[in-house]
Amino acid sequence: MRKDVILTCAVTGAGATTGRSDKVPVSPAAIADACIEAARAGASVVHAHVRDQETHEQSRDPQMFHEVVDRVRSADVDAVINLSSGMGSDLVVDDANPATPGEGSDLVDAHTRLAHVERCLPELCTLDCGTMNFGDGRDVVVQTPNILRAMAKRVRELGVKPEMECFDTGHVWFANQLVNEGLIADPPLYQLCMGIPWGAPGDPQSMMNMARLVPEGAHWAGFGIGRNEMPMVAQAALLGGHVRVGLEDNIFLSKGVLATNGQLVEKARTIVENMGANIASPQQTREMLNLRQP
């Protein structure tokens, strides 16, 4: 185990959770408030998506991201800011006409996907490291090697560190290739995303297998979704990784009890501390990951 564990809170995500819990934030103000709540509860890092105000689906509007970041930076708390850059990779396959992207597809080039990162200059942004079937329907998340290389190159130029999100073993393999090509600044940061259909299963053996592929000297974190959220906190910490919780991944505090982001942070913090580790402060996190100072 690490002595100091980075605790990330992913406060809203892009999934269809707003109809299942009124605690999932939607507006930029509410998302910022959720980030502040998580930071006050002890999160080292706050990870944010933004949502369309009418449909509640994910958005890549730079102005909404800017409002969230500005509100968090203006608050009386400290937190490392991590923005999603997964938007613009959504392919909906029309079963009757698979050669043409179906309704709901959103496919844009690498630089368009990073417009909000260029504007906000967070300390971290995500970089999803492979294509996969996402869920049990018609959705495919498209991440070609060339697009990922272009994104990695650009965020390094901006001084933003990518959190390389890996949903299966092949994604870790490609993330290692980005490191080997010199596109990722030291130390690299990997996020092992467990239990998302149809990526790596959310079980200890799968996390252990993915973690062993992470190169020596790199940092990695892991998370699980739904009821596996807290078990994967314990598993990641036990294996020497960092941890993540939040309403992006799970909306329940216990069976039938809806959670807030702050409550999930507090629960994860208790698990990690009871295992004998400390939660890293935001400043310790910046030093460990060699991040740009805000």
N, C-alpha and C positions, 0 to 999 in steps of 0.2 A: 504493500500500500504506500501511497504518497503521504507525506506529512501534511501537505497543504493541497486541498482539493478545490478546484474551480467549480463553482455551482452556477449553471446557466438556467435562466427561466425564460422559456419560449411562451410569450404571453397570449398569443391569439391564433397564429397559423392561418391556413387557407381553407381548411376543411369545413364541411357543413355542420358545424357545431353550434352556431348561434341559435338555431331553432330548438336545440336540446338543452341549452343552459343560458339563462339571462345574465350570467356572470362573465361570458366571453365578450371582451371589448370589441367594438366595431368602429366608432368614430376615432379620428386621430387623438382627440383629447382623452377619450376613454382608454385608448391603447397606451398613451403616455402615462396616464394615471396608474395603469396596471404595471408598467415598467417601474414607476416610482415606488409603488406598493411592494413589488418584488425586491427592489434594492433595499428598502427599509427592513424587509424580513430577512435580509442577509445574502441575497443573490450577488455573485461576483459579476455576472454578465447578464444583460437583458437582450433577448432576441426578438425582433419584431418584423411582422408582415403588416401591410395595411389592407383595408377592405373597402370595396365599393359601397357607398352609403345606401344605395337602393337595393342591390342584389345581395349584399353581404359577402360576395365572392371576392377572391383576392384581386388586388389592383397593383399596378406598378407606377402609379402616379407619383412623380417626384415631389410634388408640392405636399401631398399628404405625408410622405416620409419625412420631409423637411419639418413639418409641423410637429410630428412626434419627437424627432430628435431635438428640436429647439426647446420644446417643453421639458424634456428630460434633462437636457444640459442646463436649463435655467432653474431646475429644482434644487432643493437644499440636501440632495443626496448625491453620492458618487456611484457610478456603475459603468462598466465597459459596455459600449453599444455595439450590437451585432445586428446588421440588417440582412434580411433575406434577399438573394438575387436569383431565386429559382423561377421567377415569373418570366413569361415569354418563351417557355419551352413546352407548352401544352398542345398536344395533338389529340384531337378527338376523331377517331376513325369511324367514318360512315360505312356501316356494314354493306350497304347497297352500292356504294361508290367509293371504295377504299382509296382510289387514286387521288381523291380530292379531300382536303381537310374538312372535317365536319363542323357543324355549328358549335361554337365554344372554343375552337382552336385559337391559340395565341402563340404564334411562332415569329420571333424577331431575331435580329442579329446580335452578336455579342455586345457591341457598344451600346445599343439601345437598352439591353438588359441591365446595363450598369449606369444608366442616366442618373438614378437616384443616389447611387454610391458616389458618383462624381460630385454631385451637388452637396451631399451631407457629410462626406468624408468620415464615416464611422471608423472605429478602430478595427472592427472585424466585419466581414460579410461572408455569407455562405457561398460555396461552390459545389453544387451537386455533381458528383464525379462519374455519372454514367446514365445511360438510357434504361428505362424499365417500364413494364406494365404497372400502372399505378391504380390499385383497386381492382375490383372484379367486374369491370364493364368495358368501356371503349376507350379509356384514357391511357395515353402513353406519354411519358415525360421524355423529351428528346434532348439529349446532351451529346453532341458529336465530339470526338477528340479535338477537332480543329476549333470548334466554338469554345471548348473548355481551355485550350491553350491560349486563345485570344483573350478570354476573360482573365485568366491567371496573369498573363503579361500586363494587362491594363491595370488590375488592382495593385500589382506590385509597383507599377509606375506611380500610382496614387498614394503609395505608402499605407495601404490597407491590407491587413493580413486575411487571406481566405481561410475559413473553416471548411475543410474539405469533407463534405457530407457523403458518406459511403453507405449505401443501402444493401450491398452484397459484396462478396469477396472480390469480384472483378473490379468493383469500384475502388477498393483499396489498392489493387494492383495498378490501376491507372493513376491513382493519386501518387503512388510511389514513382511512377514514370514522370509525372510533372515535377516532383522533387529532383529526380535524377537529371532532368533537362535544365535545372536551374531556374525554373519559373516560380518557385515557392521560396520565400525568405526563411532562413533559420530562426527559430525552430519551427518545423511544420506542425500544423494542428489538424487532426483528424476527428470527425464526429461519426461514430458508429450508430446507425439508425436501425433499430431492431424491431421486427414485428410488423412492418408495413407491407401489406399485400402488394405485389409478390416479390418482396426482397428477402433478406435474411430472416429466418424465424427469430422470435423473441425468446430465446432460451439460453441458458448459461453456456452450453457447448458451442453454439453459433457465435456468441460474443467472444468467447475464448479463442475460437478459430480465427476470427477477424483481427482480434487484438494482436495475435502472434505475427500477423503480416505487417504490422506497423513497425517501421525501422527504429532501431535504437537511437535514443536522443530526441525523438519526436514526442509531442504531447498528443494524447487522444482522450476523447470523452465518449460516453455511450448513454443511450436512453432507450426505453421501451415505451410502447403505447398502451392505452387502456389500463387494465388491471395489472399489467406487467411493468408499469412505470416505476413503482418503488422497489420491486425485486431487482430491476435492472440498475437502480441506483446503488444498491448494495453490491451487486455483481461487479459493476464498473469500478467502484472504489476498491473492492477486494483485489481486482486484477491490476491495480495501479493506474487506473484512469481517472478522469474527471467525470462529472455527472450533469444531467439536465432533467428538469421537470417543467411543468407549465401546462396551461389550458390548451396549447396547441396539440399536446400529446394525450391528455387525459382530462376529463371534466369532473371526475369524482374524487372526493376526499376519502370516502369509504362507500360501501355498497348503498346506493340510493341517496347519498348525501353529496350535493353539488359543492365543488370547491371553488375557492378564489386562488389566484396565483400566489398570493402571500401565504396562504395556508399550505399549499404544495411545497413552497420553498422551506417553510418552517419544518414540515414533516421530513423532507429530504435532509435538511441540515441536522435534525436530530439523529437520523440514521447514520450519517457520516461521522458525526461527533461521537456517537455511542460506539462506533467501530475504532475510535482512537485517533482520528484525523481531525484536522482543522479545516474550516472553510476559508479559502483564500480571499483576502480583501481585493477590491478592484485594483488598488495600486500594486499589490503583490501579483495579481494576474497580469498586469501590464509588464511587470518586470520578468515574470516567468516566460511570457510569450514574446517578449521583445517588441511590444506594441508602441506605436507613436503615442506620445503623451498628449492628452486633450488640451 
